[in-house]
Amino acid sequence: MRNENVKSVKTLSLGIILLGLLILISCSENDMTQSNSIDKDSIEISESSNSKTSNSPIKQNETNVILERISNAIKGGYSYEGDLFMNMIVTYGEYTQELPLNMKGDVSPNGNDFSGIVDMTGDGTALINVRIVSDKIYLNTNGSVVWEEIPEGQKIISPPGLTTTVIENLLAPEYVGTTIKNDQDAGYITGAVSPSYLGDLVDILKDSNGNVGVDIYIDPITSHIISLTLTGSVKAGPQVQSPTGEDVYIEVNLSLDASNFGKAVSVGIPQLPPKPSEIQSSQPPVMIIDQNKDYSAKIFMYGGGVMVIDLLEKKAPITVNNFVHLAEKEFYNGVTFHRVIPGFMAQTGDPTGTGSGGPGYEFQNEFHVDARHDSEGVVSMANAGIQNGKATNGSQFFITYEAASRLDGLNEDDSKKDCTVSGTSCHSVFGKVTQGMDVLRGLAVPSQGMTPDVIDKILIYSE
């Protein structure tokens, strides 16, 4: 129940924001709707962006002046409410798939920091909270107390990021004149932008070919952007591939409306859970427990909730000793429940959160006729089976939601299983939850796009 046997998923909903498509590769035809094919030999900017009113030097100078004012306003910073809508319509052959996203929130007075919420589906069922502070990105599933800091170098689309990217990389800009937008007077500018620049914010557009038409509406007095739209069709880059091998085309639909300029906005770094330990060792710990004592553990969850475990030091002394050693070294602090399967079990103990991490060493299995997966709340070691003739226990463990006798290392007649047979489950039971099953049942399910719950600390008690 680790490594080769387990693949964990970390916050699925972020895939569309951070990784773009790649879901397309594995989609079946039943998951898509048929649509008209687009002209794959003609990739142009939108019609509105091609409508030129004048190419005179005077007109170009006017455009340059206005763009400079917009740039200065962005650099100077201003706060506002932003409502960003994105829908990428991906097409290959006769099939199409829509990737919608709606982001609403506040931009701080510095013009860069942002706090908002992302709706991945449009129906409010997949919401993610977002904060961007000094170019660092923090996310959490709506309703969760756990915030995650996204690894450095990864980006997401946001109102301030979009406006800066478009203005800095605008092609063939033209000031058209004044109009009415969002019930107010507005200056109107058209142009285009290469999707490769947008690829820094939306990974599905990375290395794509074509131009995306841009329409910009500004406040004529403050030069604040009050509305921004991007439309066009582009050919996807090489990292976006269809299952049929056909070229993939993306219809880009992006819009941003800004309002309530100058509002009081303060965006702070959210409180983060402890970071997992980087402690590694080449050898299992020496025996430190006293088998004449009775051991128990309390798992304190970040944000609240405690699970109490009676440790089976007489039935599984080696396994309990390993658990006690790691807990006292604070190895489990900040570690997530990376794999939660309601009705089966919840798994934790991997500092990498991937399902393949451990303490750097492995140790033997340990089975007892009176320590079985015979009820809910059984605490047992996760492993990757027998590898090269040796057991693969490390730091990962799981807690059952119900009986699962198939995981026992012993047969029903108490004889030993042949754990060397591929696909045979043999797991060492070393504890039982005596309090806090409600906490276990309430754990977030990462495979459903939820932010994984985090262990704050594990304390060991003996008497």
Secondary structure as GFF3:
##gff-version 3
##sequence-region A 1 463
A	DSSP	three_ten_helix	3	5	.	.	.	ID=ss1
A	DSSP	alpha_helix	14	14	.	.	.	ID=ss2
A	DSSP	pi_helix	15	19	.	.	.	ID=ss3
A	DSSP	three_ten_helix	23	26	.	.	.	ID=ss4
A	DSSP	three_ten_helix	29	31	.	.	.	ID=ss5
A	DSSP	beta_strand	33	34	.	.	.	ID=ss6
A	DSSP	alpha_helix	47	50	.	.	.	ID=ss7
A	DSSP	alpha_helix	57	76	.	.	.	ID=ss8
A	DSSP	beta_strand	80	92	.	.	.	ID=ss9
A	DSSP	beta_strand	95	107	.	.	.	ID=ss10
A	DSSP	beta_strand	114	119	.	.	.	ID=ss11
A	DSSP	beta_strand	127	133	.	.	.	ID=ss12
A	DSSP	beta_strand	136	141	.	.	.	ID=ss13
A	DSSP	beta_strand	148	149	.	.	.	ID=ss14
A	DSSP	alpha_helix	159	168	.	.	.	ID=ss15
A	DSSP	beta_strand	171	181	.	.	.	ID=ss16
A	DSSP	beta_strand	184	193	.	.	.	ID=ss17
A	DSSP	alpha_helix	195	198	.	.	.	ID=ss18
A	DSSP	three_ten_helix	203	205	.	.	.	ID=ss19
A	DSSP	beta_strand	212	218	.	.	.	ID=ss20
A	DSSP	beta_strand	225	235	.	.	.	ID=ss21
A	DSSP	beta_strand	249	259	.	.	.	ID=ss22
A	DSSP	beta_strand	295	301	.	.	.	ID=ss23
A	DSSP	beta_strand	306	311	.	.	.	ID=ss24
A	DSSP	alpha_helix	317	328	.	.	.	ID=ss25
A	DSSP	beta_strand	339	341	.	.	.	ID=ss26
A	DSSP	beta_strand	345	348	.	.	.	ID=ss27
A	DSSP	beta_strand	378	381	.	.	.	ID=ss28
A	DSSP	beta_strand	397	400	.	.	.	ID=ss29
A	DSSP	three_ten_helix	405	407	.	.	.	ID=ss30
A	DSSP	beta_strand	429	435	.	.	.	ID=ss31
A	DSSP	alpha_helix	437	441	.	.	.	ID=ss32
A	DSSP	three_ten_helix	446	448	.	.	.	ID=ss33
A	DSSP	beta_strand	455	462	.	.	.	ID=ss34
###
